[in-house]
Amino acid sequence: DLTGIDRRSREQEVATREKAQSLAALFLEKVRDLDDFLWKAETKDLDEDTCVESSLTPLDTNCLSSPTKMPGAVQQFTTLIRRQISNDFRDLPTLLIHGAEACLMSLTIGFLYFGHGNIQLSFMDTAALLFMIGALIPFNVILDVISKCYSERAMLYYELEDGLYTTSPYFFAKILGELPEHCAYIIIYGMPTYWLANLRPGLQPFLLHFLLVWLVVFCCRIMALATAALLPTFHMASFLSNALYNSFYLTAGYMINLSSLWTVPAWISKVSFLRWCFEGLMKIQFSGRNYKMPLGNFTIAVSGDKILSAMELNSYPLYAIYLIVIGLSGGFMVLYYVSLRFIKQKPSQD
C-alpha cells in the first residue's frame, strides 16, 4: 500500500524496488515476534526526534519524501488510448470471429439480392434491403460493446478511485479507441452488400451510403456505452439498450408509415437514428431518379421523390439527416460523460 515498482525506466525501477524491499524488511522486523502479524504503532513523545531504522536494510527516506506530479491530461489520454487499442488487438480470436460474422452476414444479404443484373429490383425489395442494412448492422454491436464495458468496470472504478487518471481522458480514449474496430466492421459489413445487391452505381452515392451507415453504427455504439455507464449491471444495461433499439426500430418508417403513428411513437421517431438512417438511405437510392413500376400489363415511370413523399421520408434534405444523426451521437456522448463523471462505476460484484 505504501509503494510500487515503477518500470518506466531502469533507474526508477531500481530505486522503487529498493524502497519496496526496505519497507518489506522493516515490516518483517516489526511483526516477527507477534502472533497476529499486525504492525502496531509505538507511542512516542512528540518532542523526541526519533527515526525507526531497520537492522536488515536501511530505509531510503528520500524516496518517501513527496509524491511525483500527476501526469497531464494529454499524457493520460495517450496512455489510455494505447492501452485501449492494444487490449482490443490482443484479443485477436474475438476480433477474427466478429470479422467472420460480419463478412458472412454481408455476403448472405448480398447474394440474396445478387444475380439480377440489369433487371431492376422491385421498390419493396429495395426498401427492405436498405432497411436491413440500417437496422441489422447497428444491432450486432450493442451487446458486444456493453459486455466489454462491464468487463473493464472493476479496473475503471479502482483506477479512478486511486486517482491514476481523470474522467475526461478516459472518456475520449474510450470513444476514439473504438474507431479502428468500428471502421473495420463497417467496411467488412457494408461494402460487399452494396455492390453485390447492385444498388445505385457511382462513387458519390456509395460514399454517401457508407458515411451514413458509419455514423448510425457509431451512434449505436455511443448509446451502448452510455447505458453501460448509466446502469450498475449488465442485464439492466442490455434491457435498456434493447428497449431503446426496438422503439427506434418500430418507429423507423418501414414497419409502420410515419404518418400513421400516434403522438408518442411520432415523438420517438424524431430521435430514432434508425428512422434517419432509413430515410437517408432511401433518399440516396431514389432521389432524382425515375423508378419503373408494373401496373397490370403496363409499366409506368414514377418519380423517386414522389415515392419518398408518400412514405413521409422526404421531410428534410440529405445534409440535414447527417447533422441530425451527428446531433443524436453528441447527445449520447453527453449522457455517457455525465454518467462517468457523476455515477460511481462500481462493479456489480461489490
C-alpha positions in Angstrom: 0.0 0.0 0.0 2.9 2.4 0.5 4.8 1.9 -2.7 5.0 0.1 -6.0 7.7 -0.8 -8.6 7.9 1.8 -11.4 9.2 0.2 -14.6 9.1 3.3 -16.8 12.9 3.5 -16.7 15.7 1.3 -15.3 16.7 3.9 -12.7 13.2 4.3 -11.4 12.7 0.5 -11.2 15.9 0.1 -9.2 15.0 2.9 -6.8 11.5 1.8 -6.2 12.5 -1.9 -5.9 15.0 -0.9 -3.1 12.3 1.1 -1.4 9.9 -1.8 -1.6 12.5 -4.2 -0.2 13.3 -1.7 2.6 9.6 -1.4 3.6 9.2 -5.2 3.4 12.2 -5.8 5.6 11.0 -3.2 8.1 7.6 -4.8 8.3 9.1 -8.3 8.8 11.2 -7.0 11.7 8.3 -5.4 13.4 5.9 -8.4 13.2 8.5 -11.1 13.8 7.5 -11.8 17.4 3.8 -11.1 17.0 1.2 -13.8 16.7 -1.3 -11.8 14.6 1.3 -10.3 12.3 -0.2 -6.8 12.7 2.2 -3.9 13.0 1.0 -1.7 15.9 2.4 1.8 16.1 4.5 2.6 19.1 3.6 5.5 21.4 6.4 8.1 21.4 6.9 11.5 22.9 6.2 14.3 20.4 9.4 16.1 21.5 11.7 13.2 20.5 13.1 13.4 17.1 13.3 9.7 16.5 13.5 7.7 13.4 12.9 3.9 13.1 15.6 2.2 11.2 15.7 -1.4 10.1 18.7 -3.6 11.1 18.3 -5.5 7.9 18.1 -2.9 5.2 18.3 0.9 5.7 15.1 2.8 4.7 15.6 5.3 1.9 13.8 8.3 3.2 14.4 10.3 0.0 12.1 8.0 -1.9 9.3 8.7 0.6 9.6 12.5 0.6 6.9 13.6 -1.8 4.7 12.0 -4.5 5.5 12.7 -8.1 3.4 15.1 -10.0 0.4 13.6 -11.7 0.7 13.3 -15.5 -1.2 15.9 -17.5 -4.5 15.2 -19.4 -2.7 14.7 -22.7 -0.3 12.1 -21.3 -3.2 10.3 -19.5 -5.1 10.3 -22.8 -2.2 9.0 -24.8 -1.5 6.2 -22.3 -5.2 5.2 -22.1 -5.8 5.1 -25.8 -2.7 3.0 -26.3 -4.0 0.6 -23.7 -7.5 0.6 -25.2 -6.3 -0.2 -28.7 -3.7 -2.8 -27.6 -6.3 -4.6 -25.4 -8.6 -4.8 -28.4 -6.0 -6.2 -30.7 -4.6 -8.5 -28.0 -7.9 -10.4 -28.1 -7.3 -11.4 -31.7 -9.6 -14.5 -31.8 -12.6 -12.4 -30.8 -11.8 -9.9 -33.5 -11.5 -12.6 -36.1 -14.8 -14.1 -35.0 -16.5 -10.7 -35.3 -15.0 -10.1 -38.7 -16.1 -13.5 -39.9 -19.6 -12.9 -38.6 -19.8 -9.6 -40.4 -18.4 -11.0 -43.6 -20.8 -13.9 -43.6 -23.8 -11.7 -42.9 -22.7 -9.2 -45.6 -22.3 -12.0 -48.2 -25.5 -13.7 -47.2 -27.5 -10.5 -47.7 -25.6 -9.5 -50.9 -26.0 -12.9 -52.6 -29.7 -12.9 -51.7 -30.1 -9.9 -54.0 -27.3 -10.9 -56.4 -27.9 -12.1 -60.0 -30.5 -9.6 -61.1 -28.0 -7.9 -63.5 -29.8 -5.1 -65.4 -33.2 -6.2 -64.0 -34.3 -3.6 -61.6 -35.3 -4.8 -58.2 -38.9 -4.0 -57.1 -39.4 -1.0 -54.9 -40.4 -3.1 -51.9 -37.4 -5.4 -52.3 -35.0 -2.4 -52.4 -36.7 -0.7 -49.5 -36.4 -3.9 -47.4 -32.7 -4.2 -48.3 -32.0 -0.6 -47.2 -33.9 -1.1 -44.0 -32.0 -4.3 -43.2 -28.7 -2.6 -43.9 -29.6 0.3 -41.5 -31.1 -2.0 -38.8 -29.1 -5.2 -38.7 -25.6 -3.7 -38.7 -26.1 -1.5 -35.6 -27.9 -4.2 -33.7 -24.9 -6.6 -33.7 -22.6 -4.1 -31.8 -24.9 -3.4 -28.8 -24.3 -6.4 -26.6 -20.6 -6.6 -27.6 -19.9 -3.0 -26.5 -21.9 -3.4 -23.3 -20.2 -6.7 -22.3 -16.8 -5.1 -23.0 -17.6 -2.1 -20.7 -18.6 -4.3 -17.8 -15.5 -6.4 -18.2 -13.5 -3.2 -17.7 -15.7 -1.8 -15.0 -13.8 -3.0 -11.9 -10.5 -1.8 -13.3 -12.0 1.6 -14.2 -13.6 2.0 -10.8 -10.4 1.3 -8.8 -8.2 3.3 -11.1 -10.5 6.4 -10.9 -10.7 6.0 -7.1 -6.9 5.8 -6.8 -6.6 8.9 -8.9 -4.5 7.3 -11.7 -6.4 9.4 -14.2 -9.5 11.6 -14.5 -12.8 11.1 -16.3 -12.2 13.3 -19.4 -9.0 11.5 -20.7 -10.7 8.1 -20.2 -13.9 9.4 -22.0 -12.0 10.5 -25.1 -9.7 7.5 -25.1 -12.7 5.1 -24.9 -14.6 6.7 -27.7 -11.6 7.1 -30.1 -10.3 3.7 -29.1 -13.4 2.1 -30.6 -12.8 3.7 -34.0 -10.4 1.1 -35.5 -12.6 -1.8 -34.8 -15.7 0.3 -35.8 -14.2 1.2 -39.2 -13.1 -2.3 -40.0 -16.6 -3.7 -39.0 -18.4 -1.2 -41.3 -16.0 -1.9 -44.3 -16.5 -5.7 -43.9 -20.2 -5.4 -43.4 -21.2 -2.6 -45.7 -19.1 -2.7 -48.9 -19.9 -6.2 -50.2 -23.6 -5.8 -49.7 -23.7 -2.6 -51.7 -22.0 -3.9 -54.7 -23.5 -7.4 -54.7 -27.0 -6.1 -54.4 -26.4 -3.7 -57.4 -27.5 -0.6 -55.6 -27.3 2.8 -57.2 -24.0 2.9 -59.2 -21.4 5.7 -58.8 -18.8 6.7 -56.4 -20.8 9.6 -54.8 -23.9 7.5 -53.9 -21.6 4.8 -52.5 -19.7 7.2 -50.3 -22.8 8.9 -49.0 -24.3 5.5 -48.3 -21.1 4.3 -46.5 -20.8 7.6 -44.4 -24.4 7.4 -43.2 -24.1 3.8 -42.1 -20.8 4.6 -40.4 -22.5 7.5 -38.5 -25.5 5.4 -37.5 -23.5 2.5 -36.2 -21.2 4.9 -34.3 -24.3 6.5 -32.7 -25.5 3.0 -31.7 -22.1 2.3 -30.1 -22.2 5.5 -28.1 -25.8 4.6 -27.0 -24.5 1.3 -25.7 -21.6 3.0 -23.9 -24.0 5.5 -22.2 -26.3 2.8 -21.0 -23.4 0.7 -19.7 -22.1 3.7 -17.7 -25.6 4.7 -16.5 -26.8 1.3 -15.0 -25.0 -0.9 -12.5 -25.4 -4.3 -14.1 -25.0 -5.9 -17.5 -28.6 -7.2 -17.6 -30.1 -3.8 -16.8 -28.0 -2.1 -19.4 -28.8 -4.7 -22.0 -32.5 -4.4 -21.3 -32.5 -0.6 -21.6 -30.4 -0.7 -24.8 -32.6 -3.3 -26.4 -35.8 -1.5 -25.4 -34.5 1.8 -26.9 -33.4 -0.1 -30.1 -36.7 -1.8 -30.5 -38.5 1.5 -30.1 -36.3 3.1 -32.7 -36.8 0.1 -35.0 -40.6 0.1 -34.9 -40.8 3.9 -35.5 -38.2 3.9 -38.3 -40.9 4.3 -41.0 -40.7 0.9 -42.6 -42.8 -1.3 -40.3 -45.4 1.5 -40.0 -45.8 4.6 -42.1 -44.7 7.7 -40.2 -48.0 9.4 -41.0 -49.9 6.6 -39.2 -48.0 6.9 -35.9 -49.8 8.4 -32.9 -48.3 11.1 -30.8 -45.8 9.2 -28.5 -44.3 7.0 -31.3 -44.1 10.0 -33.5 -42.0 11.7 -30.9 -39.8 8.6 -30.6 -39.3 8.6 -34.3 -37.8 12.1 -34.1 -34.9 10.8 -32.1 -34.7 7.4 -33.8 -31.3 7.1 -35.5 -32.7 4.1 -37.4 -35.5 6.3 -38.9 -33.0 8.9 -40.0 -30.7 6.1 -41.4 -33.6 4.6 -43.4 -34.7 8.0 -44.7 -31.2 8.9 -45.7 -30.5 5.6 -47.5 -33.9 5.9 -49.3 -33.1 9.4 -50.4 -29.6 8.3 -51.7 -31.1 5.5 -53.6 -34.3 7.0 -55.1 -34.0 10.8 -55.0 -33.8 12.3 -58.5 -34.5 9.0 -60.3 -37.5 7.6 -62.1 -38.5 4.2 -60.9 -40.3 1.8 -63.2 -43.3 0.1 -61.5 -45.6 -2.6 -63.2 -49.3 -1.8 -63.3 -51.1 -4.7 -64.9 -49.8 -5.1 -68.4 -48.2 -1.7 -68.4 -45.1 -0.3 -66.8 -45.1 3.3 -65.6 -42.3 5.5 -64.5 -42.7 7.1 -61.1 -40.5 9.8 -59.7 -38.5 8.6 -56.7 -39.2 11.8 -54.9 -42.9 11.2 -55.1 -42.4 7.7 -53.6 -40.4 9.2 -50.7 -43.0 11.8 -50.1 -45.8 9.2 -50.0 -43.8 7.4 -47.3 -43.2 10.6 -45.3 -39.4 10.1 -46.0 -38.8 13.4 -47.8 -39.3 15.9 -45.0 -35.6 17.0 -44.7 -32.7 17.4 -47.1 -30.0 14.9 -47.1 -27.4 17.1 -45.4 -29.8 17.7 -42.5 -30.1 14.0 -41.9 -26.4 13.7 -41.4 -26.5 16.6 -39.0 -29.4 15.1 -37.1 -27.5 11.8 -36.7 -24.4 13.6 -35.5 -26.5 15.6 -33.0 -28.0 12.3 -31.7 -24.5 10.9 -31.3 -23.5 14.1 -29.4 -26.4 13.7 -27.1 -25.5 10.2 -26.2 -21.9 11.3 -25.7 -23.0 13.9 -23.2 -25.0 11.3 -21.4 -22.0 8.9 -21.4 -19.7 11.6 -20.0 -22.2 12.7 -17.3 -22.6 9.1 -16.2 -18.9 8.5 -16.0 -18.4 11.8 -14.1 -21.1 11.6 -11.5 -22.0 7.9 -11.2 -19.6 5.6 -9.4 -18.6 2.9 -11.8 -18.6 0.3 -9.1 -18.5 -3.3 -10.3 -21.7 -5.3 -9.6 -19.6 -8.0 -7.8 -19.1 -5.5 -5.0 
